[in-house]
Each structure stands twice: as structure tokens, then as C-alpha cells.
Amino acid sequence: MAEENKDLIPSGEKKEEVAAKKPEKVQKKDKKPGVFARIGKWFHELKVEAKKVVWPNRKTVVKNTIVVIVALIVLCAIVTVLDVVFGGIRDLIARL
């Protein structure tokens, strides 16, 4: 690593001398692009990313849809049973 630093600093000069030779103010060329340029860049990047998407085939979509529907039916049944049970408990407490 020390050998790499030797290549960066000319021989016989110290780091402070090299730093003193650098210009104090450097004009920035990194101006913020305009609104339309940024929007265009966003759409371009969107298009590039959309090409990377791996879309599932029909069989996978149908299989996953069935899994979701079955899960919803099971959860609805559980919520219904809990609703009936807690409603019955509430009615028993209200009669006391």
C-alpha cells in the first residue's frame, strides 16, 4: 500500500506541498438536469428494469391463485368461528 502512495506523490515532495498546489475552487459541472431530462431518464431506467423481469407462466399463476383463494376461505372460516364463539360468550355474560 505504501508503494501505491509513492506513485501518487512525486518524489521529494511532501503531502502538504502537493495539497497546496491544488486549486482552491473547482467549478462544478455536476449541474442538476432539468425536470424533463430527469423524467426521461426515469422512464428509460424503468424500461431497462422491466426487461429484467421474469414473468411467471400460466400454470404458475393458476396454482398461486388457487393457493390464495384456499387460504382466504380457511381464514374466513376461522374468523367466522371465532366471531360466533365470542358472540356467544358475550351473550352469556350479558344475561348474567
C-alpha positions in Angstrom: 0.0 0.0 0.0 2.9 2.3 0.8 4.3 1.6 -2.7 1.0 2.8 -4.3 1.2 6.1 -2.4 4.7 6.7 -3.6 3.4 6.6 -7.2 0.8 9.3 -6.4 3.2 11.8 -4.9 6.2 12.9 -6.9 9.5 12.1 -5.3 10.9 14.7 -2.9 7.6 16.4 -2.3 5.5 16.2 0.9 1.8 15.7 1.1 1.3 19.2 2.3 3.2 20.7 -0.7 1.1 18.6 -3.1 -2.1 19.7 -1.4 -1.1 23.4 -1.5 -0.6 23.2 -5.3 -4.3 22.1 -5.9 -6.6 24.9 -7.0 -8.8 26.1 -4.1 -12.1 26.4 -6.0 -13.1 23.9 -8.6 -16.1 24.7 -10.7 -18.8 22.1 -10.5 -20.0 20.7 -13.8 -22.5 18.5 -12.0 -25.5 20.7 -12.6 -28.8 19.2 -11.8 -30.5 18.2 -15.0 -33.9 19.7 -15.9 -37.2 18.3 -15.0 -37.9 16.7 -18.4 -34.4 15.2 -18.6 -34.9 13.6 -15.2 -38.4 12.3 -16.2 -37.0 10.9 -19.4 -34.1 9.3 -17.5 -36.6 7.7 -15.1 -38.7 6.2 -17.9 -35.6 4.9 -19.6 -34.5 3.2 -16.4 -38.0 1.9 -15.9 -37.9 0.3 -19.4 -34.5 -1.3 -18.7 -35.6 -2.7 -15.3 -38.9 -4.0 -16.9 -36.9 -6.0 -19.4 -35.2 -7.8 -16.4 -38.5 -9.1 -15.0 -39.1 -12.8 -15.3 -42.8 -13.3 -15.7 -44.5 -16.5 -14.4 -46.2 -18.8 -16.9 -49.9 -19.5 -16.8 -49.6 -22.7 -14.8 -47.8 -20.9 -12.0 -50.3 -18.1 -11.9 -53.2 -20.5 -11.7 -51.5 -22.5 -9.0 -50.7 -19.5 -6.9 -54.3 -18.1 -7.4 -55.8 -21.3 -6.1 -53.5 -21.2 -3.0 -54.6 -17.7 -2.3 -58.3 -18.5 -2.6 -58.0 -21.6 -0.4 -56.1 -19.5 2.2 -58.8 -16.9 2.2 -61.5 -19.4 2.6 -59.7 -21.0 5.6 -59.1 -17.7 7.2 -62.7 -16.6 6.7 -63.9 -19.8 8.3 -61.6 -19.3 11.3 -62.8 -15.7 11.7 -66.4 -16.8 11.5 -66.0 -19.5 14.1 -64.2 -17.0 16.4 -67.0 -14.5 15.9 -69.7 -17.0 16.8 -67.8 -18.2 19.8 -67.0 -14.7 21.2 -70.6 -13.6 20.4 -72.0 -16.5 22.4 -69.7 -15.7 25.3 -70.8 -12.0 25.2 -74.4 -13.1 25.2 -73.8 -15.4 28.2 -72.1 -12.5 30.1 -74.9 -10.1 29.1 -77.6 -12.5 30.6 -75.9 -12.5 34.0 
